[in-house]
């Protein structure tokens, strides 16, 4: 009755919606910190990782990227860890929701193919 892609699309949309909701929560958190401290400092991925995990991101990621070379660690992953978490979650959530969107019905002559 239903194709196998229905559940996968639902999960992509659901995880994307969770990502966008978390981005909004972090945006409100950053705004409250800005109002309280009078300093606009966004919450970074590294700070979120340090608050939610027992191991630091350097301890986990550096051994994973060491075989690929040091060039991946310094410009790429350190830049990613310093990125605003709200922005990264919003982009990731939007991409997941686009990947999980429902297919448009074909209209016109496109149905014959």
Secondary structure, 3 states (H helix, E strand, C coil): CCCCHHHHHHHHHHHHHHHHHHHHHHHHHHHHHHHHHCCCCCCEHHHHHHHHCCCCHHHHHHHHHHHHCHHHHHHHHHHHHCCEHHHHHHHHHHHHHHHCCCCCCCCHHHHHC
